[in-house]
Structure formats: C-alpha cells, structure tokens
Amino acid sequence: MLAQDSYNVLQGSYKVAEDNYNVVKAKFEQGSVSEFDKISAEVQMRSIKPNLISAENAITLAKLQLRVLMGITANVDIKINDNLTNYETAVFANRLSEEHLGLEDNTTMKQMDLNMKLLEKNVKSLRANFMPTLSMSFSYQYQSLYNPNINFLKYNWSNSSSLMFNLSIPLYRASNFTKLKSNRIQMRQLDWNRIDTERKLNMQITSYRNNMTASSEQLASNKENVMQAEKAVQIAEKRYDIGKGTVLELNSSQVSLTQAQLTYNQAIYDYLVSRADLDQVLGKEQR
C-alpha cells in the first residue's frame, strides 16, 4: 500500500507539473512569459519522472515479494483495493484506547515455560532413581517326565508355581547425581534466560508503543501540512495567473505538497508497522 500510495502521489504531482508546463509553454509561445519560466516548468516536470518510475518499480517488487510469501505463481495478478488513508481513523482511535500489554500470549515465553515444565518432569524422573524398587514375578509350570507311551492323554502330568518378590535398594550411583545436577543447572540457566528475554520483550513493547505515539502525532501534523500545502498551491497558481507570482513559487509549492503527501503516507505506514510488531510480541492476531 505504501508503494501504491506513493506512486499515486507522484503520478498526481507529475500530472500537475505537466499541465503547468503546457500552460507556461502556451504563454511563452504567445510571448506573455519568459523562456526562463518555460525552462523551469519543464525541469520541474522532468524531475518528477525518475521518481515516478522508481515508485512503479517498487510496486512491482512489492507484488513479487507478496507472491513469494503467499506461495503463488508469478502469472497471478495482484490488485490493491486498499490504501493507507483508510487507516487514519484507526490510528487516532488507538491513541484513545488503553490495552493490556502482557506477555502471556508471547510465543517465546510460552516455549520457555514448556521447556521449564519438561525439565521439572526430568528432575522428578531422575529423583525416582534414588528410590527403592519392589518387583514381583509369578510363574506356573505344567510338565510331565519321560513316558514310553506316546499317548499324551495318558502321561503323568505334574504342575508347579512360584511367586517371587525382588527388592532393590540403590546405595550409590554417581551418574544419577551428575544427571540431576546437570538438569538443575539447565533449569537455572533457563530461568535466567527467561528473565533476560522478558526484559528485552518489555523494552521492545515500550519502543513500539513510543513509535506508534510518535507516528500518530506526526500524522496529525502531516495532515495539517497537506491541507496547508494544498492551499499554498492554489494561492501560487492564482498569483502566477494574474502575474503577481513567479514560476519558482509555483514549483516550490507543488514540491512542498508532494513532500507533505508522501510524509503523510509514511507516517501511517510507520504506525501500522509498529502496530504489527507490537501484536507479534504480544502474541495477538494481526488486525
């Protein structure tokens, strides 16, 4: 959307510069303006063309990257039916809303909690090796000694059974102590890593929130700048038409308007990027 909106701004600026050049050129042919005005208007028009081409290439590259992320082929056409201006209301609305900024849903913290539970289970398993074990076995046999008769039904059969209990008491096993100590060290390391990760994530949350606040404040200022720049262009055009202004004033006002519009779009884009990064840290779905 940023590439598309930037292209639209530059395309509109190029159209205005082209119209101004045609007007100045017509006046020059009539002898009402100097050649300097004609050259200045032409330079202004041609200076926008490279930026317009770069913006068009940026749109193509963004679409290619989007196709790669979505896993679709290059022959599928992507059309942008949205623009950054539609998110202006959301920017100002979020400035008034307060939200919980906990790390309960953060994927990294959840993974660390699961790893800690796994290590705790391992400790319980290793401690079980120090406990005595009692086992029981039962066997039943039905047998016959040698009989000359091959008739199995007439054999002399005898049966026997046995029940055994086995008690094992581990007196000393060095490997158990080593494994248990190693597992406890891993738990302490994981706990330290969790504290360090939580601090870093909280720092990121603060940074993203500050960026969102700065972007929203900048957006309010940029919106006012766009309105003032549009008014300045209208005044410069009127002054030039009645011969009170110069072509340099007209070109300068148009450049200021283009810059204000680009900065306005950039502020919304920066806010949305910070919003997406914050949602990722908090483990929320993208909105």
C-alpha positions in Angstrom: 0.0 0.0 0.0 2.9 2.4 0.7 4.3 1.8 -2.7 0.9 2.2 -4.4 0.0 5.4 -2.5 3.5 6.9 -3.2 3.0 6.1 -6.8 -0.4 7.8 -6.8 1.0 10.9 -5.2 3.9 11.2 -7.6 1.6 10.4 -10.6 -0.7 13.3 -9.5 2.3 15.6 -9.0 3.6 14.7 -12.4 0.2 15.4 -14.0 0.0 18.8 -12.3 3.6 19.6 -13.4 2.7 18.5 -16.9 -0.4 20.7 -17.0 1.6 23.7 -15.7 4.3 23.1 -18.3 1.7 23.1 -21.1 0.2 26.3 -19.8 3.6 28.0 -19.4 4.6 26.8 -22.8 1.5 28.2 -24.4 2.1 31.5 -22.7 5.7 31.5 -23.8 4.6 31.0 -27.4 2.3 33.9 -27.0 5.1 36.0 -25.6 3.5 36.6 -22.2 6.1 34.8 -20.1 9.9 34.5 -20.4 11.9 31.5 -21.6 13.1 31.0 -18.0 9.6 30.2 -16.8 9.2 27.7 -19.6 12.5 26.0 -18.8 11.7 26.0 -15.1 8.3 24.3 -15.7 9.9 21.7 -18.0 12.7 21.0 -15.5 10.1 20.6 -12.7 8.1 18.2 -14.9 11.0 16.1 -15.9 12.5 15.9 -12.4 9.4 14.0 -11.2 9.6 11.4 -13.9 12.5 9.3 -12.4 10.8 9.2 -9.0 7.6 8.1 -10.7 9.4 5.2 -12.5 11.1 4.2 -9.2 7.7 4.1 -7.4 6.3 2.0 -10.2 9.2 -0.4 -9.9 8.7 -0.5 -6.1 5.1 -1.6 -6.7 6.2 -4.4 -9.0 8.8 -5.6 -6.5 6.3 -5.5 -3.6 3.9 -7.6 -5.6 6.7 -10.1 -6.4 7.6 -10.4 -2.7 3.9 -10.8 -1.8 3.6 -13.7 -4.3 6.6 -15.4 -2.8 5.2 -15.1 0.7 1.8 -16.4 -0.4 3.3 -19.2 -2.5 1.5 -18.2 -5.7 2.9 -18.2 -9.2 4.1 -15.1 -11.0 1.3 -15.1 -13.5 -1.3 -14.4 -10.9 -2.2 -10.7 -10.9 -2.5 -8.9 -7.6 -4.6 -5.8 -7.4 -4.5 -3.4 -4.4 -8.0 -2.4 -3.3 -6.9 -0.6 -0.2 -4.9 2.5 0.7 -3.2 3.9 3.8 -5.6 6.7 4.2 -8.3 4.2 5.2 -6.3 3.5 8.4 -6.2 7.1 9.5 -9.3 6.7 11.8 -7.7 3.6 13.4 -4.6 5.5 14.2 -6.4 8.2 16.1 -8.8 5.7 17.7 -5.9 3.6 19.1 -4.5 6.8 20.7 -7.5 6.9 23.0 -7.7 3.2 23.8 -5.8 1.5 26.6 -4.9 -2.1 26.2 -3.2 -4.8 28.3 0.4 -5.2 27.3 1.2 -8.6 29.0 3.4 -11.3 27.7 1.1 -14.2 28.5 0.5 -15.0 24.8 4.0 -14.4 23.6 5.3 -17.5 21.8 8.8 -17.2 23.1 7.7 -17.0 26.7 5.3 -19.9 26.2 8.1 -22.0 24.7 10.3 -21.3 27.7 7.5 -22.2 30.1 7.1 -25.5 28.3 10.8 -26.2 28.5 10.8 -25.4 32.2 7.9 -27.9 32.7 9.9 -30.5 30.8 13.0 -30.0 32.9 10.8 -30.3 36.1 9.5 -33.6 34.8 13.1 -34.8 34.2 14.0 -33.9 37.8 11.2 -36.0 39.1 12.2 -38.8 36.8 15.8 -38.6 38.0 14.8 -38.5 41.6 12.9 -41.7 41.2 16.3 -43.5 40.5 17.2 -42.9 44.2 14.1 -44.7 45.4 13.9 -48.5 46.2 12.1 -50.6 43.7 10.0 -53.6 44.5 9.2 -56.1 41.8 7.0 -59.2 41.8 7.0 -62.2 39.4 4.8 -65.2 39.2 5.3 -68.4 37.2 3.3 -71.5 36.7 4.5 -74.7 35.1 2.7 -77.8 33.9 5.1 -80.6 33.0 5.5 -84.4 32.6 8.5 -86.6 33.0 9.6 -89.2 30.5 6.8 -91.6 29.4 7.3 -94.5 27.0 3.7 -94.2 25.8 3.2 -91.7 23.0 -0.4 -91.1 24.1 -0.2 -87.6 25.6 -3.6 -88.2 27.3 -2.1 -90.9 29.5 1.0 -89.1 30.6 1.6 -88.4 34.2 1.5 -84.6 34.5 2.6 -82.5 37.4 2.3 -78.8 38.0 4.2 -76.2 40.0 4.1 -72.5 40.6 6.3 -69.9 42.2 5.8 -66.3 43.4 8.9 -64.1 43.8 9.4 -60.6 45.3 12.5 -58.6 44.4 13.5 -55.5 46.5 16.3 -53.3 45.0 17.8 -50.5 47.1 20.2 -48.2 45.3 23.0 -47.4 47.7 25.1 -45.2 45.4 25.1 -44.4 41.7 27.3 -41.4 40.6 25.6 -41.0 37.3 22.3 -40.1 39.0 23.8 -37.3 40.9 25.6 -35.9 37.8 22.4 -36.0 35.7 20.4 -34.4 38.5 22.9 -31.6 39.0 23.1 -31.0 35.2 19.3 -30.8 35.0 19.1 -28.3 37.8 21.8 -26.2 36.2 19.8 -26.2 33.0 16.7 -25.0 35.0 18.6 -22.1 36.4 20.0 -21.1 33.0 16.5 -21.3 31.5 15.2 -19.2 34.4 17.9 -16.5 33.8 17.2 -16.6 30.1 13.5 -16.1 30.7 14.2 -13.1 32.9 16.5 -11.6 30.2 14.1 -12.4 27.4 11.2 -10.8 29.3 13.2 -7.6 29.8 14.1 -7.4 26.2 10.5 -8.0 25.1 9.3 -5.3 27.5 11.8 -3.0 26.0 10.5 -3.8 22.5 6.9 -3.2 23.7 7.9 0.2 25.0 9.8 1.0 21.8 6.9 0.0 19.6 4.4 2.0 21.7 6.6 5.1 21.5 6.9 4.7 17.8 3.1 4.4 17.5 2.7 7.5 19.6 5.2 9.4 17.6 3.7 8.3 14.3 0.2 9.3 15.4 1.4 12.7 16.5 3.3 13.1 13.3 0.3 12.0 11.3 -1.8 14.8 12.8 0.9 17.3 12.0 1.3 15.9 8.4 -2.4 16.1 7.8 -2.4 19.7 8.6 0.7 20.2 6.4 -1.1 18.6 3.5 -4.0 20.9 3.9 -1.7 24.0 4.1 0.3 22.8 1.1 -2.8 22.4 -1.0 -3.9 25.9 -0.1 -0.4 27.2 -0.9 -0.5 25.6 -4.3 -3.9 27.2 -5.0 -2.6 30.6 -4.0 0.6 30.2 -6.0 -1.4 29.2 -9.1 -3.7 32.3 -8.7 -0.7 34.6 -8.2 1.0 33.2 -11.2 -2.1 33.5 -13.4 -2.6 37.2 -12.5 1.2 37.9 -12.9 1.9 38.5 -9.2 3.9 35.4 -8.7 6.7 33.5 -10.3 7.1 30.1 -11.7 9.6 29.3 -8.9 6.9 30.0 -6.3 4.6 27.7 -8.2 7.1 24.9 -8.5 8.2 25.3 -4.8 4.5 25.0 -3.6 4.0 21.8 -5.7 7.2 20.2 -4.4 6.1 21.0 -0.8 2.7 19.5 -1.5 4.2 16.3 -2.9 6.6 16.0 0.1 3.8 16.6 2.6 1.6 13.9 1.0 4.5 11.4 0.9 5.3 12.1 4.6 1.7 11.7 5.5 1.5 8.2 3.9 4.9 7.3 5.5 3.5 8.2 9.0 0.5 5.9 8.6 2.8 3.2 7.3 5.2 3.5 10.2 2.3 3.3 12.6 0.9 0.1 11.0 4.4 -1.5 11.0 4.9 -0.7 14.7 1.3 -2.0 15.4 2.1 -5.3 13.7 5.4 -5.6 15.5 3.6 -5.0 18.8 0.9 -7.5 18.1 3.6 -10.1 17.3 5.4 -9.5 20.6 2.1 -9.7 22.5 1.1 -12.8 20.6 -2.0 -11.3 19.1 -3.6 -11.9 15.7 -2.9 -9.3 13.1 -5.8 -6.8 12.6 
